[in-house]
Amino acid sequence: MPVRNIRSLTISSLFVLLFLTTTQLSAQVNIERIRWHSETSESHALLETGASLKRGNTDISDFYINGLLGYREGNYIIFLLGDLDYGKRSDSKYLNRGVAHLRYNYLYTDKLAFEVFGQIEYDDFRLLKRRNIGGVGIRITLHHGNLEENSETGEIESFIVGLSYFYEMETYDLDWYYGDDSTLLNRLSTYLVANCRLPNQIRFNWTSYYQPAISDFNDYRFIAESNLTFQILEHLDFRVSCSYRYDNEPVVGVSKYDMSIRNTIVLML
């Protein structure tokens, strides 16, 4: 393996280990905005981060960090994703959530892939103490363009659909109501992905998930996220992301929806 690849894996491994040891390790995390790195290079690492600070009449500080470690050999792809959000208002936390996601893909053909995945997460402000999932699925590429990096026309680079099954174990902190509440569910997950390459080194990604419980289709979650990425330097991007999450049957005291808009810097190692 080239020295540069070894160095990238070493740096990213340290980052992921740091993430896993400093947080507890919130529905399906959207990995599509960055997984194309795993499909187009042998080994790589990616670091995405953003922060804000306000002082004076309002004291707010928050930061976001996301790391990806991926490796591909032939038809096999494996990658590990870590994601952390933390924020404080005055002396109180108002944001505290994290995710770790591990996924393995076998590319059966250039159109069809099989997936195995696992995920652990927490989200204090959705009262989620712990969520563990494990599942399998298929991923079908309906369209794959062959665009050049500096294309002057905006076209769809790829359009993908996926279907998976996963087993979900969740524990919520409801001490104020009736104590911890745990659920065990079998869920389906369907997703659509569109990746577009625009002029001037701009990329657009749109992803949506629909995740009903197999035993009750009224218990479903819907997640949508769009990302607009601008290349600054060869290995440095600026990204604007908008995400929306809807849970039709949340636990007591939790809103049905969450929405966020985020600006981040992305470093590819």
RALIN-V584080 format. One line per field, one symbol per residue. ss: DSSP state (@ for helix, = for strand, . for the rest). A space follows every 50 residues. Layout:
ss->???
This chain:
ss->..@@@@@@@@@@@@@@@@@@@@.........@@@@@@@@@..======== ====.....==============..==============..========= =======....============@@@.=================...... ....==================........==================.. .============..==================..============... ......============.
